[in-house]
Structure formats: structure tokens, C-alpha cells
Amino acid sequence: MNRFTYSLSLRLLSPFLLAWMGLRARRAGGEWGVMSGERFGRYRKPSALNRPVWVHAVSLGETRAVQPLVRTLLERGETILLTHLTVTGRDEGARAFAQEIAEGRIEQQWLPYDFPGATARFLDHYRPVAGILVEREVWPNMLAAARKRRIPMILASARFSDNALRTVLRAGKVLQEAYTGLSAVYAQTLRDAQRLEQAGAVAVRVSGNFKFDVRIAPDQVAKGREFAAALGRRIITIASTREGEDEMFIEAIGKYLRRQQMHGTDLDDMPIFRLVPRHPQRFETAARLLKEAGLPFIRRSEIVAAGDCSATAVRVARDATVMLGDTVGEMVRHYASSQVAIIGGSFAPHGGQNLIEACAVGVPVIVGPHTWNFEQAANDAIHEGAALRAQTADAAVQMALQLLDDPKRLAQMGEDAENWVRKHAGAVQRVVDGYLALRGEEGVPDYR
């Protein structure tokens, strides 16, 4: 398939693709702007940005990962155009950069659909000096339009699986040309780099993962630890659960509680389990499952409404078996108040979720068998003593409980976790250095 055939197919299939996007938006909730002018590269007013750096973070995970890059660019005096494909990514960007958006240093926008006209109008409207795509977002017409305008395009913190490589090779010329058109590629690992080269990318370097450069907010850590100290009970956080996993962990927690009740264990001697679904649209589903299982639980939003770390809030939280994390933007705080973190997305075949943030806070981590999205990171963390692997949700809960009963090992794993994150930091600076070199080499983009 060449790019002409790709564009024609995109137009012919657009009613079905737009219907799919609309269905996805209804299921997820929030304002996606599926049929908005911005999705088609049409804008009501000029941009206030002057020659920004365009950074694309498709969804929630990428938006979190890109934050240290955006902050480094802002510190250099750059203005940022930050684009997203999903509402969770856009909401996280709005939360993380609220002050910079208010100051006019960042503008958020939807990534336009990959129609030739839409991509051309988008680039001509915002006139970016360069584009940085995060992890895996490659669109043939967008890259072709950027190349025509001599806008250097960088794929950063790139991860590229065997499945992704097979997709590119099956698609033929159109995707291989897109990868060839990238000005620079910074891969997370050597294996990612090798697969990207097979897909057609040139100038591929191994720079590491942006997630290792996470900037932990000290106030969030302090508040999390303040809450844990006031609570007086140990906490096991089960983070970023995906479809099918909540049921597994709720069953495992229920089995543990029944055993403890049979032995007459006091509630204060048992840990609290914090369950945090990955996506906000699944908060209510998790609450329903907890009710059906008969597990006493309290929502994080109820704790906040009761005064967070106040005596009243702590008292109502202390009597719960499970805390349901039904807020967003508080993962650092959740980890800081925990003794162990079990990372979801890896106990059902979803490929895993980010374990680095928990390690950066100094919390031992347990992952499941399905971690291909973080393959190198998970294996390295286990090798470095920062993480353990369990094959099932029940085994993960048992492993976490065993760690709670071994304070010396728990402390050592926490120290190893922090050291592992520090050792792998630096990916952001490598990409920023490459961006500056490209701007010097390629000169000013041509918008004529």
C-alpha cells in the first residue's frame, strides 16, 4: 500500500472510523470533540503561540510520561503545543500544566485525523519549529506534511513490539516511508531500536525511557506519608487495574479476609487494600464489584470530602477493608502512603502498566506475567531487586502480605527501587539535546 491508497482508504472508511470514535467516546465519557473542527484541522481563531515545539502525547500514560520533557523545554523558554487523541490524555495535560496553560506558555489541542487536508491545515495554523511524538504515534500523512514543510519530526521514548513490526511490514510502503521520514528516533531499549530500524527508521538511538525522568512532587509524597501515619494501618496499593483484573483482585482480597476472620484477627492488624482502576470510566464498575463481593470499602473521593488527613477522614478510612481510588492525578500520593504496590494491566493480557513511578517513590513493586509494554523495565527491575513477579492476582496478594511481614526485605527493596530509577534517568536530556541539534541542522521550517 502506498500513501495515495492509504489516504483513499481512509476517506472511504471514514464513516465507520468516525462512528467507532463516537462509540469509544460515549463509553469513556467526557468531551472528545469527535466531529469538531479541530479534529479536521479547522480553527476558529489564530493560535497565541509563536513557533511552538509541538509535543504529541496520545493518551493518559504518554501524557504522564512526557511531563518531564515538557517542563525541560519550558525551562529553556520554549512554548509548547500539546496534542492528544483521547480525553484522558487531554484531562491529565490540563491538570498537570494548568498554570502554564493559564500563562499562555502551553496550548492544548486535539490531534487532527490523518487526512491530507487536515494535517496540512494543522501545521500551517500552528507553524511548529519541530514535532516530538511520544512512544509510538506515527501517522503517514502528518509526517509527509511535516517533511514537505521541512519540520523536523522526532519519535521519542519509542517502544516498538514484534506485533508493531509485523503490522508495519504487512502495511507495506506507506508505514515504512513514514518511519523513514522521521528526522530522529530515540528508542527505549536496544530491541526497540532494532525493530524500528527493520520498520524503516533511520538515525535510531537508544536513549532510555522518559518515565525514569519522572519528577516526583515532594508535597504529594509528604501528604501521602502524612495520611499513612495518621491511619496507622499498612496499605497495599493495587494500581492501574484494567478490564478483567478488578474481579481477580477482589476475589483474592475476599479469600484473605475470610481466612483472617476465621483466625479472629483484629481489623487494625490487617492491611488496607487500595484498588485504583486505570481509567476513570471504570470507577463505578469497580465500586459495583466491591459491593457485590460484600467487601467494606470507602472511596477516595469520600475521604477527600471528609477532610483528607483530618481526624474525621482518617477515622472513616480506618474502618474500611478496601479504599477505592476514584480520583485522578494522585498516583504519587497513593504510592507514598503504601508499603507495597501491585501494578495492574499485567495480570490480564494487556501488556502491563508503568511500574517506574512507584519505584521512584521507593515502594517495592509486584508485577504479573503480562508486561510486554514494559518488558525491559520489568525485567531490569526484577534483576535489580526492585520488583517481583507473580503469575496470578492471588499469588501477588500473598506475595505482598509476605513482604509486609519481612520489614528488612521491604526496606531493601524500596532502596533498590529508588536506586534503579536514578541509574536509568537521562532520557529527556538526550532527546532535548537531539532536538536542539536538529533545529541547528535543518534550519527554519518552510511554511510558504
LINKA-V109148 format. One record per pair of residues at least 4 apart in sequence whose ideal C-beta (glycine too) atoms are under 8 Angstrom apart, sorted by sequence separation. I is the first residue (numbers start at 1). J is the second residue. D is the distance in Angstrom with one decimal. If there is no record, write none. Layout:
BEGIN
i/j/d
I/J/D
I/J/D
END
This chain:
BEGIN
i/j/d
1/5/4.8
2/6/7.0
3/7/6.1
4/8/6.3
5/9/6.1
6/10/6.3
7/11/6.6
8/12/6.4
9/13/5.9
10/14/6.3
13/17/5.5
14/18/5.8
15/19/6.3
16/20/6.4
17/21/6.5
18/22/6.3
19/23/6.4
20/24/6.3
21/25/6.3
22/26/6.5
23/27/6.5
24/28/6.1
25/29/8.0
28/32/7.5
35/39/6.9
36/40/7.8
37/41/8.0
38/42/7.0
43/47/7.5
58/62/5.1
59/63/6.9
60/64/6.5
61/65/6.2
62/66/6.0
63/67/7.3
66/70/5.8
67/71/6.2
68/72/6.2
69/73/6.5
70/74/6.3
71/75/6.4
72/76/6.9
74/78/6.3
85/89/6.7
86/90/7.1
87/91/6.0
88/92/6.4
89/93/6.4
90/94/6.3
91/95/6.4
92/96/6.0
93/97/5.9
94/98/6.4
97/101/5.4
98/102/6.4
99/103/6.3
101/105/7.6
114/118/7.4
115/119/6.8
116/120/6.3
117/121/6.2
118/122/6.3
119/123/6.5
120/124/6.1
121/125/6.0
122/126/6.5
123/127/7.3
133/137/4.8
139/143/6.4
140/144/6.2
141/145/6.2
142/146/6.4
143/147/6.2
144/148/6.5
145/149/6.6
147/151/7.6
160/164/5.1
161/165/7.1
162/166/6.5
163/167/6.5
164/168/6.6
165/169/6.3
166/170/6.2
167/171/6.3
171/175/4.4
172/176/7.1
173/177/5.7
174/178/6.7
175/179/6.6
176/180/6.3
177/181/6.2
178/182/7.7
188/192/5.1
189/193/7.1
190/194/6.4
191/195/6.5
192/196/6.2
193/197/6.5
194/198/6.7
195/199/6.5
197/201/5.8
208/212/6.1
216/220/7.3
217/221/7.0
218/222/6.1
219/223/6.2
220/224/6.3
221/225/6.3
222/226/6.1
223/227/6.5
224/228/6.5
225/229/6.3
226/230/6.4
227/231/6.1
231/235/7.4
241/245/4.2
244/248/7.1
245/249/6.3
246/250/5.9
247/251/6.3
248/252/6.5
249/253/6.2
250/254/6.3
251/255/6.6
252/256/6.6
253/257/6.3
254/258/6.4
255/259/6.6
256/260/6.4
257/261/6.2
258/262/6.5
259/263/6.7
261/265/7.2
265/269/5.4
266/270/7.5
278/282/7.2
282/286/6.0
283/287/6.5
284/288/6.4
285/289/6.5
286/290/6.4
287/291/6.5
288/292/6.3
289/293/6.3
298/302/5.4
299/303/7.3
300/304/6.5
301/305/6.3
302/306/6.3
304/308/5.5
306/310/6.7
307/311/7.9
309/313/6.5
310/314/6.9
311/315/6.2
312/316/6.7
313/317/6.2
314/318/6.1
315/319/7.4
316/320/7.6
330/334/5.8
331/335/6.3
332/336/6.2
333/337/6.6
334/338/6.5
346/350/7.2
355/359/6.2
356/360/6.1
357/361/7.0
359/363/6.9
367/371/5.4
371/375/6.0
374/378/5.0
375/379/6.4
376/380/6.0
377/381/6.1
378/382/6.5
379/383/6.3
380/384/6.0
382/386/7.5
391/395/5.6
392/396/6.9
393/397/6.6
394/398/6.5
395/399/6.1
396/400/6.4
397/401/6.5
398/402/6.4
399/403/6.6
400/404/6.7
401/405/6.8
402/406/6.5
406/410/6.0
407/411/6.2
408/412/6.5
409/413/6.2
410/414/6.5
411/415/6.5
412/416/6.2
413/417/6.2
414/418/6.9
415/419/6.4
416/420/6.1
417/421/6.8
418/422/6.5
419/423/6.2
420/424/6.8
421/425/6.8
426/430/6.1
427/431/6.5
428/432/6.3
429/433/6.2
430/434/6.5
431/435/6.3
432/436/6.5
433/437/6.5
434/438/6.3
435/439/6.6
436/440/6.7
437/441/6.3
438/442/5.6
439/443/7.9
1/6/5.6
25/30/7.3
33/38/6.1
34/39/6.6
37/42/3.7
38/43/6.4
47/52/7.9
57/62/3.9
73/78/4.3
84/89/3.7
100/105/4.5
101/106/5.0
113/118/5.4
114/119/6.3
123/128/7.0
133/138/6.7
138/143/6.8
146/151/4.2
160/165/6.5
171/176/7.8
187/192/4.0
196/201/4.2
197/202/7.6
216/221/6.1
241/246/5.2
260/265/4.0
265/270/5.9
277/282/4.2
290/295/5.0
298/303/6.4
303/308/6.4
307/312/5.5
308/313/5.4
309/314/6.8
325/330/7.1
345/350/4.5
346/351/7.6
358/363/4.6
381/386/4.3
382/387/4.9
390/395/4.1
33/39/5.9
37/43/6.6
57/63/4.2
74/80/6.7
84/90/4.4
100/106/4.4
101/107/7.2
112/118/4.1
147/153/7.6
179/185/7.8
187/193/3.9
277/283/5.9
306/312/5.0
307/313/4.5
317/323/6.5
335/341/5.8
345/351/6.6
346/352/4.0
359/365/5.9
381/387/3.8
382/388/6.7
390/396/3.8
403/409/6.4
404/410/6.9
10/17/7.6
25/32/3.7
37/44/7.0
73/80/6.2
94/101/6.7
101/108/6.6
112/119/6.0
146/153/5.0
168/175/4.5
169/176/7.9
197/204/5.4
228/235/6.3
290/297/4.7
306/313/3.9
345/352/5.0
346/353/6.9
358/365/5.2
371/378/4.0
382/389/5.9
403/410/5.1
1/9/7.7
24/32/7.8
57/65/7.3
167/175/7.5
168/176/6.3
185/193/7.7
196/204/5.2
241/249/6.7
277/285/7.5
345/353/3.7
390/398/8.0
25/34/5.5
57/66/4.5
84/93/6.4
97/106/5.1
112/121/7.5
187/196/5.9
277/286/5.0
304/313/7.7
325/334/6.0
343/352/6.9
344/353/6.0
378/387/6.7
390/399/5.2
70/80/5.7
112/122/4.7
143/153/5.9
260/270/5.7
287/297/7.6
303/313/4.9
306/316/5.7
343/353/5.6
355/365/4.9
403/413/7.3
21/32/7.1
55/66/6.0
82/93/5.4
168/179/7.0
185/196/5.6
193/204/4.7
238/249/5.2
275/286/6.1
343/354/7.6
367/378/5.3
378/389/7.5
388/399/5.9
22/34/5.0
70/82/6.8
193/205/7.3
287/299/7.1
343/355/4.8
355/367/6.0
21/34/4.8
22/35/7.8
193/206/5.1
257/270/7.5
303/316/7.1
55/69/6.8
94/108/6.4
192/206/7.8
302/316/7.1
303/317/5.3
341/355/7.8
367/381/7.9
55/70/6.0
82/97/7.2
93/108/5.6
131/146/6.0
275/290/7.5
343/358/6.9
352/367/6.5
367/382/7.9
18/34/6.5
185/201/4.6
190/206/5.5
352/368/7.4
365/381/6.5
18/35/7.1
109/126/7.7
138/155/6.8
179/196/6.8
185/202/7.8
187/204/5.9
189/206/6.6
341/358/4.1
55/73/7.6
90/108/6.1
185/203/6.4
186/204/7.9
187/205/7.0
188/206/7.7
298/316/6.1
352/370/6.0
371/389/8.0
123/142/8.0
136/155/7.9
182/201/5.8
184/203/5.0
185/204/4.5
186/205/5.5
187/206/5.2
188/207/7.8
298/317/5.7
351/370/6.1
352/371/3.7
355/374/6.3
53/73/5.6
80/100/7.6
90/110/7.6
119/139/7.4
122/142/7.8
131/151/6.0
133/153/6.8
179/199/4.8
180/200/4.4
182/202/7.7
183/203/7.1
185/205/7.1
186/206/7.7
187/207/6.9
188/208/6.4
253/273/5.2
303/323/7.4
338/358/8.0
350/370/6.4
351/371/7.0
352/372/6.9
353/373/7.6
354/374/6.8
367/387/5.9
369/389/7.0
63/84/6.7
130/151/6.3
131/152/7.4
132/153/7.9
133/154/6.9
135/156/7.8
179/200/4.0
180/201/6.8
182/203/7.7
184/205/7.3
186/207/3.9
188/209/4.6
346/367/4.8
347/368/3.7
349/370/4.9
351/372/4.9
352/373/4.9
353/374/7.5
356/377/6.3
365/386/6.4
366/387/6.8
367/388/7.6
368/389/7.2
369/390/8.0
119/141/4.9
123/145/5.4
129/151/7.5
130/152/4.7
131/153/4.6
132/154/4.8
133/155/5.1
134/156/5.9
135/157/5.5
136/158/6.5
178/200/7.8
179/201/4.3
180/202/6.3
275/297/7.9
298/320/4.2
335/357/6.6
341/363/4.8
343/365/5.9
346/368/3.5
347/369/7.4
348/370/6.8
351/373/3.6
352/374/4.8
355/377/6.5
359/381/6.4
364/386/7.0
365/387/4.2
366/388/5.0
367/389/5.5
368/390/6.2
369/391/5.4
119/142/4.4
123/146/6.3
128/151/6.1
130/153/7.2
131/154/7.0
133/156/7.0
134/157/5.9
135/158/6.1
136/159/6.1
176/199/6.3
177/200/7.0
296/319/7.1
297/320/5.6
300/323/6.2
304/327/6.9
335/358/4.7
340/363/6.8
341/364/7.2
342/365/7.7
343/366/7.0
346/369/6.9
347/370/7.0
350/373/7.9
351/374/7.7
355/378/6.4
364/387/7.2
365/388/7.4
366/389/7.3
367/390/7.6
368/391/7.2
82/106/5.6
84/108/7.1
130/154/6.9
132/156/5.3
135/159/5.6
136/160/6.8
175/199/7.1
176/200/3.7
249/273/7.7
296/320/5.6
297/321/6.4
298/322/7.8
299/323/7.7
300/324/6.5
339/363/7.3
340/364/5.4
341/365/5.2
342/366/4.7
343/367/5.1
344/368/7.9
346/370/4.9
364/388/7.5
366/390/5.6
368/392/7.7
53/78/5.0
55/80/5.8
57/82/6.8
59/84/7.0
63/88/8.0
79/104/7.8
80/105/6.8
81/106/7.8
82/107/7.1
83/108/7.4
85/110/7.4
114/139/4.3
116/141/5.0
119/144/7.8
120/145/5.0
124/149/8.0
175/200/7.6
250/275/7.5
296/321/4.7
297/322/3.9
298/323/5.8
299/324/4.9
300/325/5.0
301/326/5.2
332/357/6.7
336/361/5.3
338/363/5.6
339/364/7.8
340/365/7.8
341/366/7.3
342/367/7.9
343/368/7.7
345/370/7.5
346/371/4.9
368/393/7.5
52/78/7.1
53/79/7.3
54/80/7.9
55/81/7.1
56/82/7.9
57/83/7.5
58/84/6.4
59/85/6.4
60/86/7.2
63/89/4.4
74/100/6.3
79/105/5.5
80/106/4.6
81/107/5.6
82/108/5.1
83/109/5.1
84/110/6.6
85/111/5.2
111/137/7.9
114/140/6.7
115/141/6.7
119/145/4.4
123/149/5.9
249/275/6.4
295/321/5.3
296/322/7.2
297/323/6.8
298/324/7.2
300/326/5.4
301/327/5.8
331/357/6.1
335/361/4.4
340/366/6.8
352/378/6.5
355/381/6.2
387/413/7.9
52/79/4.4
53/80/5.7
54/81/4.5
55/82/5.4
56/83/4.7
57/84/6.1
58/85/4.5
59/86/4.3
62/89/6.5
63/90/7.9
70/97/6.9
79/106/7.2
80/107/7.5
82/109/7.4
83/110/6.6
84/111/6.6
114/141/4.7
155/182/5.3
158/185/5.7
160/187/7.1
295/322/5.3
297/324/5.4
299/326/4.9
300/327/4.9
336/363/7.8
359/386/5.2
385/412/7.0
386/413/6.3
51/79/7.7
52/80/5.6
53/81/7.2
55/83/7.4
56/84/7.6
58/86/6.6
60/88/4.1
64/92/6.3
79/107/7.9
81/109/6.4
83/111/4.4
111/139/8.0
114/142/5.8
116/144/7.8
123/151/6.7
136/164/6.9
153/181/7.1
154/182/6.9
158/186/6.3
159/187/7.6
335/363/5.0
345/373/7.7
359/387/7.3
368/396/6.7
385/413/6.1
50/79/6.5
52/81/4.3
54/83/6.9
59/88/5.8
60/89/5.4
63/92/4.4
67/96/5.6
116/145/7.2
153/182/5.4
154/183/6.1
155/184/7.6
157/186/6.5
158/187/4.8
159/188/5.0
169/198/7.8
246/275/6.7
332/361/6.4
49/79/4.9
59/89/4.3
63/93/5.0
67/97/7.9
112/142/7.9
153/183/5.4
154/184/4.9
155/185/4.6
156/186/4.8
158/188/6.4
159/189/7.7
165/195/4.7
169/199/7.4
300/330/7.2
366/396/4.9
386/416/4.7
387/417/7.4
49/80/7.9
58/89/6.1
74/105/6.1
152/183/4.0
154/185/7.4
155/186/7.0
157/188/5.9
164/195/7.3
168/199/4.4
246/277/6.6
385/416/4.0
386/417/3.8
49/81/6.0
57/89/5.7
60/92/5.4
64/96/7.7
74/106/7.6
152/184/7.4
154/186/7.0
160/192/4.8
168/200/7.3
290/322/6.0
346/378/7.8
355/387/6.3
384/416/5.7
63/96/7.2
144/177/7.9
159/192/5.3
162/195/7.0
165/198/5.9
366/399/5.5
386/419/8.0
47/81/7.6
140/174/5.1
144/178/7.6
147/181/5.0
158/192/6.0
161/195/7.4
165/199/5.7
241/275/6.7
290/324/6.6
366/400/6.0
386/420/4.6
140/175/6.6
143/178/4.9
146/181/7.8
160/195/4.6
164/199/7.7
233/268/6.3
236/271/5.2
238/273/6.3
241/276/7.0
242/277/8.0
384/419/7.5
57/93/7.0
70/106/7.3
160/196/4.9
232/268/7.2
235/271/6.3
236/272/7.5
237/273/8.0
238/274/6.7
240/276/6.5
241/277/5.2
242/278/5.4
246/282/7.6
381/417/7.3
384/420/4.4
138/175/7.1
140/177/7.0
144/181/6.9
233/270/7.6
234/271/4.2
235/272/5.2
236/273/5.3
237/274/4.4
238/275/5.1
239/276/4.9
240/277/7.7
241/278/6.1
242/279/8.0
287/324/5.9
140/178/4.4
143/181/4.7
158/196/6.3
233/271/6.4
234/272/7.3
235/273/7.8
236/274/7.1
238/276/6.8
240/278/4.3
257/295/7.3
286/324/6.0
139/178/7.2
143/182/6.9
160/199/6.9
233/272/5.3
235/274/5.7
237/276/6.6
243/282/7.5
246/285/7.1
250/289/5.5
254/293/5.5
287/326/7.3
364/403/6.1
381/420/6.0
138/178/5.2
246/286/5.0
250/290/6.3
254/294/7.7
286/326/7.8
380/420/7.0
138/179/6.4
155/196/7.9
231/272/7.4
241/282/8.0
254/295/6.3
283/324/7.1
247/289/6.2
251/293/7.5
253/295/6.4
246/289/5.4
250/293/4.9
283/326/4.1
138/182/7.6
380/424/7.6
81/126/5.3
241/286/7.6
250/295/6.6
272/317/7.6
347/392/7.0
155/201/7.3
280/326/7.8
347/393/5.0
364/410/6.1
81/128/6.0
275/322/5.8
272/320/6.3
273/321/6.9
274/322/7.3
275/323/7.3
276/324/7.9
277/325/7.4
280/328/5.9
342/390/8.0
272/321/6.9
273/322/5.0
274/323/4.4
275/324/5.6
276/325/3.3
347/396/7.0
364/413/3.7
157/207/7.4
268/318/7.8
272/322/7.1
273/323/7.4
274/324/7.8
275/325/6.6
364/414/5.7
156/207/7.4
157/208/7.7
270/321/7.7
272/323/5.9
274/325/5.8
363/414/6.2
85/137/7.7
157/209/5.7
267/319/7.2
362/414/4.3
365/417/6.7
58/111/7.5
157/210/4.1
362/415/7.0
364/417/6.3
32/86/7.5
156/210/7.1
157/211/7.6
267/321/7.9
342/396/4.9
363/417/6.6
32/87/5.2
49/104/7.8
52/107/7.2
56/111/6.0
276/331/7.2
342/397/7.4
362/417/5.8
31/87/6.6
48/104/5.6
362/418/4.6
30/87/3.7
360/417/7.6
361/418/8.0
28/86/7.3
29/87/7.6
30/88/7.6
49/107/5.4
276/334/6.2
342/400/6.0
359/417/3.7
360/418/6.8
28/87/6.2
48/107/6.8
358/417/7.4
359/418/6.9
28/88/7.2
47/107/6.3
274/334/6.1
340/400/4.3
30/91/6.8
359/420/6.0
360/421/4.5
25/87/7.2
359/421/5.1
69/132/7.1
340/403/5.3
257/321/6.2
274/338/6.9
339/403/7.4
340/404/6.7
69/134/7.8
339/404/5.9
356/421/6.1
278/344/6.4
278/345/6.5
66/134/5.0
253/321/7.2
271/339/7.5
276/344/8.0
65/134/6.4
253/322/6.5
65/135/7.0
340/410/7.4
38/109/6.1
39/110/5.4
41/112/4.4
339/410/6.4
38/110/4.7
40/112/6.2
54/126/6.6
62/134/4.7
39/112/5.8
40/113/6.5
62/135/5.4
36/110/7.0
38/112/7.0
39/113/5.7
41/115/7.9
52/126/6.6
54/128/3.8
40/115/7.2
53/128/6.4
56/131/6.9
62/137/7.8
278/353/6.5
41/117/6.7
51/127/5.9
52/128/5.6
53/129/6.1
54/130/7.0
55/131/7.8
56/132/7.1
58/134/7.4
134/210/7.2
33/110/5.6
40/117/7.8
41/118/3.7
49/126/6.7
51/128/7.1
52/129/7.2
53/130/5.7
54/131/4.3
55/132/4.9
56/133/4.9
57/134/5.0
58/135/7.7
40/118/4.8
41/119/6.6
43/121/8.0
47/125/6.3
51/129/4.9
53/131/7.8
54/132/7.0
56/134/6.3
39/118/7.5
41/120/7.1
42/121/6.5
46/125/7.7
47/126/5.4
53/132/6.7
55/134/7.1
58/137/5.1
230/309/5.8
41/121/3.3
40/121/7.8
41/122/4.3
56/137/5.7
227/308/7.2
43/125/5.4
227/309/5.2
226/309/5.4
231/314/5.7
41/125/7.1
230/314/4.6
223/308/7.7
233/318/6.4
223/309/7.0
231/317/6.1
232/318/7.0
239/325/7.8
69/156/7.1
227/314/7.4
231/318/5.9
235/323/7.7
237/325/7.9
66/157/7.9
65/157/6.3
239/331/6.7
249/342/7.7
239/334/6.8
249/344/7.9
239/335/7.5
237/334/5.2
237/335/6.4
249/347/7.9
14/113/7.8
245/344/5.1
248/347/5.9
237/337/7.9
245/345/7.4
248/348/7.5
14/115/7.8
237/338/4.2
235/337/5.6
236/338/6.6
239/341/5.7
242/344/5.8
245/347/5.2
10/113/8.0
235/338/4.6
236/339/6.8
237/340/7.4
238/341/8.0
239/342/6.9
240/343/6.2
241/344/3.6
242/345/4.7
245/348/5.1
10/114/6.6
11/115/7.1
235/339/6.3
236/340/5.0
237/341/4.9
238/342/4.6
239/343/5.8
240/344/4.4
241/345/7.3
244/348/4.2
10/115/6.5
234/339/5.1
236/341/7.8
237/342/7.1
239/344/6.0
240/345/5.4
243/348/6.8
227/333/7.8
231/337/7.7
236/342/6.8
238/344/6.3
242/348/6.0
243/350/7.6
7/115/7.2
224/332/7.1
228/336/7.6
242/350/4.5
7/116/5.7
224/333/4.1
228/337/3.9
220/330/7.4
223/333/5.7
224/334/6.8
227/337/5.1
228/338/7.5
221/332/6.4
224/335/7.0
225/336/5.3
242/353/7.6
220/332/4.3
221/333/7.5
224/336/2.9
225/337/6.4
220/333/4.6
223/336/7.6
224/337/3.9
240/353/3.9
222/336/7.8
224/338/8.0
239/353/7.3
240/354/7.3
217/332/6.0
221/336/4.3
216/332/5.8
220/336/6.6
239/358/7.0
237/358/7.9
273/397/7.9
237/363/7.9
271/401/7.3
271/404/6.2
6/140/5.8
7/141/6.3
6/141/7.7
3/140/5.5
3/141/7.0
255/394/6.9
221/361/6.4
3/144/6.4
69/210/6.1
216/357/7.9
252/393/4.9
256/397/6.2
68/210/6.4
214/356/6.4
251/393/7.5
252/394/4.3
256/398/8.0
211/354/5.6
214/357/5.6
251/394/7.4
65/209/7.8
66/210/6.4
69/213/7.7
71/215/6.8
212/356/5.9
216/360/5.5
248/392/7.4
249/393/4.9
252/396/7.6
253/397/6.6
65/210/4.5
68/213/4.1
211/356/4.3
216/361/6.2
248/393/3.6
252/397/4.3
256/401/7.1
65/211/5.1
68/214/6.4
211/357/7.0
214/360/5.3
248/394/7.6
64/211/7.9
67/214/7.6
68/215/5.5
209/356/7.1
67/215/7.0
245/393/6.8
249/397/7.0
64/214/8.0
236/397/7.5
236/400/4.8
236/401/7.7
211/377/7.6
6/174/4.4
209/377/6.3
236/404/7.5
5/174/7.3
1/171/5.8
2/172/7.6
3/173/7.7
234/404/5.6
1/172/4.7
2/173/5.0
3/174/5.1
1/173/6.5
2/174/5.8
1/174/4.9
3/177/6.8
191/375/7.9
191/376/7.2
189/375/7.8
189/376/4.3
188/376/6.7
188/377/8.0
88/279/6.5
88/280/7.0
214/421/7.6
212/421/5.7
161/372/6.2
161/373/7.8
212/424/4.3
213/425/5.3
212/425/4.9
213/426/7.1
159/373/6.9
212/426/7.6
213/427/5.9
209/424/7.1
212/427/6.2
213/428/4.4
208/424/5.8
213/429/8.0
208/425/7.9
210/427/5.3
60/278/7.8
208/426/6.3
209/427/5.8
210/428/6.0
60/279/7.6
207/426/7.9
208/427/3.7
207/427/4.8
210/431/7.9
208/430/7.2
207/430/4.1
207/431/6.0
205/430/7.5
207/434/7.9
205/434/7.4
95/328/7.0
96/329/7.5
95/329/5.0
92/328/7.1
91/328/7.0
92/329/7.1
188/427/7.8
186/427/7.2
186/430/6.5
186/431/5.2
186/434/6.7
184/434/5.3
28/279/7.2
29/280/7.4
29/281/5.2
28/281/5.1
27/281/6.8
184/438/6.1
183/438/5.5
183/442/7.0
157/427/6.1
156/427/8.0
157/431/7.4
156/431/4.7
154/431/6.8
154/434/6.7
154/435/6.2
152/435/7.8
154/438/7.0
152/438/4.3
152/439/6.8
65/354/7.5
152/441/8.0
64/354/7.3
152/442/4.8
61/353/7.3
150/442/6.2
61/354/6.3
64/357/7.8
150/443/7.2
150/444/7.9
151/445/4.5
150/445/5.0
149/445/5.1
150/446/4.8
149/446/5.5
149/447/6.0
132/431/7.2
132/435/6.8
130/435/6.0
130/438/6.5
130/439/6.2
129/439/6.4
129/444/7.7
129/445/6.4
128/445/7.4
127/445/7.2
127/447/5.6
124/447/6.1
123/447/7.8
72/428/5.5
76/432/7.5
72/429/7.2
69/428/5.0
73/432/6.9
68/428/4.9
72/432/5.5
69/431/6.5
69/432/7.2
53/435/7.4
END
